[in-house]
């Protein structure tokens, strides 16, 4: 097919407005599907009051078992008590019975695993199953007959049922699924593949019809953007004003995502936000601190002991994780650090072989039922991960005007770490005017996502993550004219037209450049038509690359080309106007493509899939 040049347009009254959200919903519900914890919040559109859910079954008691802090030079045991407040999330965990049906999820699944020796395996970290490149980060085997897609769907289904029952009790049994606008969150760093996989899993779980997985009754919002909205609305100490630039560091269990926004309008109550630079993120959340600890512990008690514990005695394994979690949350850094005496659960102690037992006793002056965690050990767990976070922040600041920002918000579960807070403030005190830690950092994403659902236009503009475009044919003579070197095109992309016998080049036609600012209600369009007169159906391919491309470029010369998917348009007349107008909406969190047959006005819409080109 051939094409004309693309253009940017503002879609004020057209179909683009329908791509945001329906106007007839009664309730907005946001679900934050996290690596370690998940939760939801909601609001009735009549009053906009946002309510989080905190009454999770089997949530840990308010007063935890004391941790014994070991003071090496005094040989003293000092009890320290942690007080836990109700949390807006439950564990991202699920159990299955012998029939491969879910039996428990969340805290209840953990309780069953800890209290019942014959409990089935507790599956966690399955959020990584949304993206093929992250599957190896799950670190667990599935029961035979299951796949990670099914596990994610079942976990979402458990929550969907609970949410619907709660809302019907609160607002009456007449409230149906069709009355709800669902907002699901996802890390900014994740691909179109992960976004679409989340949408498909949500459809299978009942959030939207499986027959309409692209339904606009489900919005996918980037986690740091949701957190940014929450901070603007619920952190009065921020005192955001027009033209302020602020950064949100969303430090969760699996990922750390960072976005930088500019306040476009004056008062906080009426603000809109525009992205200053392309968001970034890495797999450097709190669960990777856990991995360093577990590897260190395996070195003390033996790798085989840890493997057997995890495989055959899951209750003992999760007791290890529970004890460690309490210690991890207390770590503040080198100042006033006292060596921690980590109690080895009996199930693990009985698996330690003689060699490791003797080494442990020799290292700890005869003590073998506990492991001493010294300052150097704690720093070895935290510092590789915290260093990655600091590097992410530094890179984003370097993209900001003047290399600094007015305010930095730290949110997410990992944001509660005193050590993480201290390291960030120490490193960037000269580049950030104010550091702000919202009172409820764990709720920032899910409550911010509700704000987005109530008004999706509060995010007025985003930066493109990729250079996006289509694959089209153009005459080789025209291709050579736009390339100063007279490049003819790559041999793999050159072919002869079957009807007029002209030499053609398959080109990547960019319509959006990487890091380009695009407003939420803008679309970018290009016209094309079937390559041959006999065709009444065309398939338009959408591609992307992380590199800048500023002109028609033969497909083989575009580095790291990614196939996002295709849109098939039918009903093109044999004669008359055979053109198609292709509109690509980039300003939303999901890439939406609309193809219009200009002769008939018929449109088709698709959300793009992510797959790597292997050609």
VOMILUM-100116 format. One record per residue (C-alpha): x, y, z. Coordinates in steps of 0.05 Angstrom, whole numbers, always signed. Layout:
ATOM      px      py      pz
ATOM       X       Y       Z
...
END
This chain:
ATOM      px      py      pz
ATOM      +0      +0      +0
ATOM     +22     +72     -10
ATOM     +15    +131     +37
ATOM     +16    +206     +43
ATOM     +50    +245     +98
ATOM     +21    +241    +168
ATOM      -6    +298    +210
ATOM     -24    +314    +281
ATOM     -96    +335    +298
ATOM    -139    +350    +358
ATOM    -200    +305    +364
ATOM    -249    +348    +401
ATOM    -316    +320    +380
ATOM    -297    +257    +343
ATOM    -289    +184    +361
ATOM    -227    +198    +403
ATOM    -269    +225    +460
ATOM    -303    +157    +465
ATOM    -235    +124    +473
ATOM    -226    +154    +542
ATOM    -284    +128    +584
ATOM    -359    +118    +581
ATOM    -402    +172    +613
ATOM    -458    +127    +641
ATOM    -420     +91    +697
ATOM    -442    +100    +770
ATOM    -380     +78    +806
ATOM    -305     +82    +792
ATOM    -263     +25    +819
ATOM    -188     +22    +817
ATOM    -149     -42    +827
ATOM     -74     -39    +841
ATOM     -46    -107    +821
ATOM     +22    -108    +854
ATOM     +80    -157    +855
ATOM     +76    -167    +931
ATOM     +10    -135    +951
ATOM     -55    -115    +916
ATOM    -115     -73    +935
ATOM    -172     -31    +911
ATOM    -208     +35    +923
ATOM    -273     +64    +895
ATOM    -317    +125    +890
ATOM    -389    +138    +870
ATOM    -390    +190    +814
ATOM    -447    +227    +850
ATOM    -400    +252    +905
ATOM    -330    +232    +884
ATOM    -311    +211    +955
ATOM    -255    +159    +950
ATOM    -256    +101    +997
ATOM    -201     +49   +1004
ATOM    -212     -22   +1029
ATOM    -174     -41   +1093
ATOM    -213     -98   +1123
ATOM    -177    -156   +1092
ATOM    -190    -225   +1121
ATOM    -133    -252   +1164
ATOM     -92    -188   +1159
ATOM     -35    -191   +1210
ATOM     -54    -168   +1280
ATOM     -39     -98   +1303
ATOM     +17    -119   +1349
ATOM     +71    -162   +1318
ATOM    +116    -212   +1355
ATOM    +176    -174   +1383
ATOM    +241    -178   +1345
ATOM    +303    -192   +1385
ATOM    +357    -141   +1370
ATOM    +426    -168   +1387
ATOM    +478    -119   +1413
ATOM    +545    -152   +1399
ATOM    +589    -114   +1446
ATOM    +541    -119   +1506
ATOM    +514    -189   +1491
ATOM    +444    -163   +1507
ATOM    +377    -180   +1478
ATOM    +333    -118   +1471
ATOM    +260    -131   +1453
ATOM    +231     -82   +1402
ATOM    +158     -81   +1384
ATOM    +130     -60   +1316
ATOM     +60     -32   +1313
ATOM     +24     -46   +1247
ATOM     -31      -2   +1220
ATOM     -87     -30   +1176
ATOM     -62     -34   +1105
ATOM    -101     -20   +1041
ATOM     -75     -83   +1007
ATOM     -72    -157   +1016
ATOM     -18    -205    +993
ATOM     -12    -221    +919
ATOM     -15    -295    +935
ATOM     -61    -353    +918
ATOM     -68    -428    +933
ATOM     -99    -484    +892
ATOM    -131    -549    +912
ATOM    -121    -617    +879
ATOM    -174    -600    +828
ATOM    -135    -539    +807
ATOM    -188    -492    +834
ATOM    -167    -433    +878
ATOM    -178    -448    +952
ATOM    -150    -384    +986
ATOM    -119    -319    +965
ATOM     -86    -260    +999
ATOM     -70    -262   +1073
ATOM    -116    -322   +1082
ATOM     -73    -362   +1035
ATOM     -11    -344   +1075
ATOM     -46    -362   +1140
ATOM     -65    -430   +1113
ATOM      +6    -442   +1088
ATOM     +36    -424   +1155
ATOM     -13    -463   +1199
ATOM     -24    -527   +1159
ATOM     +35    -573   +1146
ATOM      +1    -606   +1086
ATOM     -21    -539   +1056
ATOM     -14    -533    +980
ATOM     +41    -488    +952
ATOM     +31    -414    +961
ATOM     +40    -379    +893
ATOM     +68    -309    +894
ATOM    +102    -258    +847
ATOM     +58    -282    +790
ATOM     +48    -210    +766
ATOM    +113    -221    +728
ATOM     +75    -270    +685
ATOM     +43    -212    +648
ATOM    +107    -203    +608
ATOM    +147    -258    +576
ATOM    +213    -224    +589
ATOM    +199    -224    +664
ATOM    +177    -297    +674
ATOM    +244    -318    +703
ATOM    +234    -267    +759
ATOM    +176    -307    +788
ATOM    +224    -358    +817
ATOM    +174    -414    +829
ATOM    +146    -475    +795
ATOM     +73    -482    +778
ATOM     +30    -541    +798
ATOM     +21    -587    +739
ATOM     -37    -566    +695
ATOM     -32    -491    +710
ATOM      +0    -433    +673
ATOM     +15    -363    +697
ATOM     -40    -333    +654
ATOM     -91    -376    +690
ATOM     -62    -359    +758
ATOM     -67    -284    +744
ATOM    -138    -292    +718
ATOM    -159    -331    +780
ATOM    -128    -281    +827
ATOM    -163    -223    +792
ATOM    -228    -263    +793
ATOM    -224    -270    +869
ATOM    -218    -195    +876
ATOM    -271    -179    +825
ATOM    -322    -222    +862
ATOM    -304    -189    +929
ATOM    -308    -119    +900
ATOM    -375    -131    +867
ATOM    -405    -161    +930
ATOM    -380    -101    +972
ATOM    -408     -50    +924
ATOM    -476     -84    +920
ATOM    -480     -84    +996
ATOM    -462     -10    +997
ATOM    -502     +16    +937
ATOM    -556     -37    +929
ATOM    -565    -101    +889
ATOM    -585     -63    +827
ATOM    -512     -43    +816
ATOM    -485     -87    +761
ATOM    -417     -96    +729
ATOM    -438     -51    +671
ATOM    -447      +6    +721
ATOM    -373      +6    +739
ATOM    -313     +39    +706
ATOM    -252      -4    +723
ATOM    -183     +27    +728
ATOM    -125     -23    +731
ATOM     -54      +0    +745
ATOM     +11     -23    +713
ATOM     +84      -1    +719
ATOM    +104     +53    +670
ATOM    +164     +11    +647
ATOM    +121     -47    +623
ATOM    +107     -60    +550
ATOM     +45     -59    +508
ATOM     +46    -135    +515
ATOM     +38    -131    +590
ATOM     -17     -79    +585
ATOM     -57    -122    +536
ATOM     -44    -185    +576
ATOM     -71    -150    +638
ATOM    -133    -128    +599
ATOM    -145    -198    +572
ATOM    -137    -229    +642
ATOM    -186    -177    +670
ATOM    -236    -195    +616
ATOM    -230    -270    +632
ATOM    -239    -251    +706
ATOM    -304    -216    +692
ATOM    -285    -142    +696
ATOM    -307    -132    +623
ATOM    -338    -179    +572
ATOM    -291    -229    +542
ATOM    -323    -214    +475
ATOM    -301    -141    +481
ATOM    -231    -140    +513
ATOM    -218     -70    +486
ATOM    -279     -42    +522
ATOM    -270     +29    +546
ATOM    -303      +8    +612
ATOM    -233     -13    +633
ATOM    -177     +37    +634
ATOM    -104     +20    +644
ATOM     -66     +74    +682
ATOM      +9     +79    +695
ATOM     +24     +71    +768
ATOM     +68    +133    +777
ATOM     +17    +175    +741
ATOM     -37    +151    +789
ATOM     +10    +167    +847
ATOM     +22    +237    +818
ATOM     -52    +251    +818
ATOM     -59    +227    +889
ATOM      -1    +270    +913
ATOM     -30    +332    +880
ATOM     -98    +321    +911
ATOM     -80    +292    +979
ATOM     -14    +323    +999
ATOM     -32    +395   +1018
ATOM     +39    +405   +1043
ATOM     +62    +401    +971
ATOM     +30    +469    +955
ATOM     +36    +456    +880
ATOM     +28    +517    +836
ATOM     +27    +532    +763
ATOM     +90    +511    +725
ATOM    +118    +471    +783
ATOM    +158    +410    +762
ATOM    +153    +350    +808
ATOM    +178    +278    +807
ATOM    +142    +217    +832
ATOM    +184    +157    +853
ATOM    +138     +97    +859
ATOM    +178     +44    +896
ATOM    +139     -20    +899
ATOM    +153     -93    +911
ATOM    +175    -111    +840
ATOM    +189     -46    +803
ATOM    +209     +25    +815
ATOM    +177     +74    +766
ATOM    +193    +148    +759
ATOM    +154    +202    +723
ATOM    +164    +277    +722
ATOM    +105    +324    +710
ATOM     +92    +398    +702
ATOM     +31    +431    +733
ATOM      -5    +465    +676
ATOM     -61    +503    +713
ATOM     -58    +541    +778
ATOM     -98    +514    +837
ATOM     -88    +442    +859
ATOM    -162    +429    +855
ATOM    -163    +448    +782
ATOM     -95    +424    +758
ATOM     -77    +385    +697
ATOM      -9    +350    +689
ATOM     +37    +344    +630
ATOM     +96    +296    +628
ATOM    +163    +332    +626
ATOM    +206    +274    +602
ATOM    +195    +201    +585
ATOM    +183    +159    +647
ATOM    +232    +106    +668
ATOM    +235     +45    +712
ATOM    +272     -17    +732
ATOM    +262     -83    +768
ATOM    +291     -57    +834
ATOM    +234     -62    +883
ATOM    +235     -89    +954
ATOM    +229    -162    +933
ATOM    +299    -159    +904
ATOM    +325    -139    +973
ATOM    +291    -203    +996
ATOM    +329    -242    +943
ATOM    +396    -217    +969
ATOM    +377    -236   +1040
ATOM    +353    -306   +1020
ATOM    +418    -318    +981
ATOM    +458    -296   +1042
ATOM    +416    -341   +1088
ATOM    +426    -400   +1041
ATOM    +501    -389   +1048
ATOM    +494    -395   +1123
ATOM    +447    -455   +1128
ATOM    +462    -489   +1061
ATOM    +429    -481    +993
ATOM    +400    -551    +995
ATOM    +366    -537   +1061
ATOM    +333    -474   +1032
ATOM    +312    -511    +969
ATOM    +280    -568   +1008
ATOM    +246    -518   +1055
ATOM    +216    -479    +997
ATOM    +194    -542    +960
ATOM    +170    -588   +1016
ATOM    +156    -543   +1076
ATOM    +125    -479   +1049
ATOM     +99    -460   +1118
ATOM    +170    -458   +1144
ATOM    +194    -419   +1083
ATOM    +141    -365   +1091
ATOM    +157    -361   +1165
ATOM    +228    -342   +1142
ATOM    +199    -288   +1097
ATOM    +152    -262   +1151
ATOM    +209    -256   +1202
ATOM    +253    -222   +1151
ATOM    +199    -173   +1129
ATOM    +194    -147   +1200
ATOM    +269    -136   +1203
ATOM    +273    -105   +1134
ATOM    +222     -52   +1150
ATOM    +261     -28   +1211
ATOM    +329     -17   +1178
ATOM    +349     +56   +1181
ATOM    +422     +53   +1161
ATOM    +489     +52   +1196
ATOM    +473    +102   +1251
ATOM    +456     +67   +1317
ATOM    +452      -1   +1282
ATOM    +451     -61   +1329
ATOM    +462    -131   +1303
ATOM    +397    -168   +1290
ATOM    +388    -238   +1318
ATOM    +346    -274   +1264
ATOM    +312    -335   +1293
ATOM    +316    -396   +1248
ATOM    +247    -430   +1243
ATOM    +248    -502   +1267
ATOM    +230    -529   +1198
ATOM    +293    -498   +1170
ATOM    +337    -514   +1230
ATOM    +323    -588   +1222
ATOM    +347    -586   +1150
ATOM    +416    -556   +1164
ATOM    +472    -607   +1151
ATOM    +530    -618   +1199
ATOM    +580    -578   +1158
ATOM    +538    -515   +1158
ATOM    +517    -525   +1231
ATOM    +589    -529   +1254
ATOM    +608    -467   +1213
ATOM    +550    -428   +1242
ATOM    +569    -447   +1313
ATOM    +641    -429   +1301
ATOM    +624    -361   +1271
ATOM    +574    -343   +1326
ATOM    +609    -367   +1389
ATOM    +569    -431   +1395
ATOM    +501    -403   +1374
ATOM    +467    -440   +1317
ATOM    +392    -432   +1327
ATOM    +396    -359   +1307
ATOM    +434    -322   +1252
ATOM    +466    -254   +1268
ATOM    +454    -201   +1214
ATOM    +509    -149   +1220
ATOM    +511     -80   +1189
ATOM    +554    -103   +1130
ATOM    +503    -158   +1116
ATOM    +444    -110   +1116
ATOM    +480     -61   +1070
ATOM    +496    -118   +1022
ATOM    +421    -134   +1018
ATOM    +398     -62   +1009
ATOM    +453     -23    +974
ATOM    +453     -57    +904
ATOM    +378     -43    +899
ATOM    +380     +26    +930
ATOM    +438     +45    +884
ATOM    +395     +26    +823
ATOM    +339     +71    +850
ATOM    +387    +130    +859
ATOM    +413    +121    +789
ATOM    +342    +122    +761
ATOM    +327    +186    +798
ATOM    +392    +218    +776
ATOM    +379    +201    +703
ATOM    +309    +232    +706
ATOM    +334    +295    +740
ATOM    +385    +303    +684
ATOM    +327    +305    +635
ATOM    +292    +360    +674
ATOM    +303    +434    +659
ATOM    +364    +456    +697
ATOM    +376    +385    +723
ATOM    +330    +395    +783
ATOM    +257    +394    +804
ATOM    +214    +431    +854
ATOM    +187    +371    +892
ATOM    +198    +297    +898
ATOM    +143    +250    +922
ATOM    +163    +181    +947
ATOM    +105    +131    +946
ATOM     +94     +56    +943
ATOM    +106      +1    +994
ATOM    +182      +6    +990
ATOM    +175     +81   +1005
ATOM    +162     +63   +1078
ATOM    +235     +41   +1085
ATOM    +271     +92   +1128
ATOM    +336     +74   +1094
ATOM    +309     +86   +1024
ATOM    +281    +154   +1046
ATOM    +347    +174   +1079
ATOM    +390    +155   +1019
ATOM    +347    +192    +969
ATOM    +345    +255   +1011
ATOM    +420    +253   +1024
ATOM    +438    +243    +950
ATOM    +392    +295    +919
ATOM    +387    +350    +971
ATOM    +420    +399    +923
ATOM    +375    +383    +864
ATOM    +306    +377    +896
ATOM    +275    +435    +934
ATOM    +226    +394    +975
ATOM    +220    +319    +992
ATOM    +149    +297   +1008
ATOM    +129    +231   +1037
ATOM     +52    +224   +1035
ATOM     +21    +198   +1099
ATOM      -5    +135   +1064
ATOM     +45    +118   +1010
ATOM     +17     +48    +999
ATOM     -51     +77    +980
ATOM     -24    +131    +933
ATOM     -30     +89    +869
ATOM     -98     +58    +880
ATOM    -131    +122    +904
ATOM     -97    +162    +849
ATOM    -124    +113    +798
ATOM    -194    +128    +822
ATOM    -180    +202    +812
ATOM    -159    +186    +741
ATOM    -223    +146    +729
ATOM    -265    +205    +754
ATOM    -230    +251    +705
ATOM    -182    +219    +655
ATOM    -164    +288    +627
ATOM    -126    +307    +689
ATOM     -66    +278    +653
ATOM     -65    +328    +595
ATOM      -2    +305    +558
ATOM     +47    +247    +558
ATOM    +115    +233    +528
ATOM    +120    +179    +476
ATOM    +158    +118    +499
ATOM    +177     +98    +428
ATOM    +179    +122    +356
ATOM    +115     +94    +327
ATOM     +97     +84    +254
ATOM     +70     +39    +200
ATOM     +99      -4    +145
ATOM     +81     +22     +76
ATOM    +107     +19      +5
ATOM    +134     +78     -33
ATOM    +167     +85    -102
ATOM    +242     +77     -99
ATOM    +250    +143    -136
ATOM    +212    +179     -81
ATOM    +252    +143     -28
ATOM    +319    +164     -58
ATOM    +295    +236     -62
ATOM    +285    +242     +14
ATOM    +352    +211     +31
ATOM    +411    +259     +17
ATOM    +458    +201      +3
ATOM    +413    +174     -51
ATOM    +404    +109     -12
ATOM    +362     +60     -53
ATOM    +336     +19      +6
ATOM    +357     -47     +35
ATOM    +355    -105     -15
ATOM    +307    -144     +30
ATOM    +256     -87     +26
ATOM    +258     -75     -50
ATOM    +205    -106     -95
ATOM    +171     -95    -162
ATOM     +99     -72    -164
ATOM     +56    -126    -197
ATOM     +12     -78    -237
ATOM     +54     -18    -259
ATOM    +122     -53    -251
ATOM    +153      +5    -213
ATOM    +207      -9    -162
ATOM    +180      -2     -91
ATOM    +211      +2     -22
ATOM    +179     -24     +42
ATOM    +187     +33     +91
ATOM    +177     +47    +164
ATOM    +136    +112    +163
ATOM    +144    +148    +231
ATOM     +83    +185    +257
ATOM    +107    +197    +329
ATOM    +178    +206    +353
ATOM    +206    +178    +418
ATOM    +200    +228    +476
ATOM    +152    +272    +436
ATOM     +99    +307    +478
ATOM     +29    +290    +456
ATOM     -35    +316    +486
ATOM     -87    +268    +511
ATOM    -141    +287    +459
ATOM     -94    +288    +399
ATOM     -88    +236    +345
ATOM     -36    +228    +291
ATOM     -61    +208    +223
ATOM     -38    +186    +155
ATOM     -74    +166     +92
ATOM     -61    +103     +54
ATOM     -94     +59      +2
ATOM     -89     -13     -22
ATOM     -25     -27     -61
ATOM     -63     -65    -115
ATOM    -130     -49    -149
ATOM    -157    -119    -136
ATOM    -153    -111     -60
ATOM    -214     -90     -19
ATOM    -183    -110     +48
ATOM    -117     -86     +76
ATOM     -77    -103    +138
ATOM     -41     -43    +168
ATOM     +19     -61    +211
ATOM     +39     -17    +270
ATOM    +112     -18    +291
ATOM    +155     +18    +342
ATOM    +228     +28    +358
ATOM    +262     +59    +419
ATOM    +306    +100    +372
ATOM    +290    +166    +338
ATOM    +269    +160    +265
ATOM    +252    +225    +229
ATOM    +236    +203    +158
ATOM    +212    +145    +115
ATOM    +265     +91    +127
ATOM    +268     +22     +96
ATOM    +245     -29    +146
ATOM    +311     -67    +151
ATOM    +349      -4    +169
ATOM    +307     +12    +231
ATOM    +342     -15    +294
ATOM    +304     -56    +346
ATOM    +239     -54    +308
ATOM    +181     -80    +349
ATOM    +116    -107    +319
ATOM     +59     -79    +360
ATOM      +5    -112    +318
ATOM     -41     -99    +259
ATOM    -108     -71    +241
ATOM    -147    -104    +184
ATOM    -196     -58    +148
ATOM    -247     -86     +99
ATOM    -301     -58     +54
ATOM    -257     -15     +10
ATOM    -293      -1     -57
ATOM    -263     -24    -123
ATOM    -269     +46    -152
ATOM    -276    +118    -130
ATOM    -244    +138     -65
ATOM    -204     +78     -41
ATOM    -166    +114     +13
ATOM    -163     +96     +87
ATOM    -150    +146    +142
ATOM    -108    +116    +197
ATOM    -111    +150    +265
ATOM     -64    +130    +322
ATOM     -79    +155    +392
ATOM     -15    +160    +432
ATOM     -35    +203    +491
ATOM     -69    +148    +529
ATOM     -34     +93    +567
ATOM     -54     +42    +515
ATOM     -39     +50    +441
ATOM    -105     +54    +403
ATOM    -110     +51    +327
ATOM    -171     +70    +286
ATOM    -178     +56    +211
ATOM    -231     +92    +171
ATOM    -255     +74    +101
ATOM    -265    +145     +74
ATOM    -316    +125     +21
ATOM    -364     +93     +72
ATOM    -344    +124    +138
ATOM    -338     +55    +170
ATOM    -286     +52    +226
ATOM    -250      -5    +261
ATOM    -212      +3    +326
ATOM    -157     -40    +357
ATOM    -111     -38    +417
ATOM     -42     -61    +396
ATOM      -6    -124    +418
ATOM     +68    -125    +432
ATOM    +113    -176    +398
ATOM    +186    -175    +378
ATOM    +203    -178    +304
ATOM    +249    -236    +290
ATOM    +258    -224    +216
END
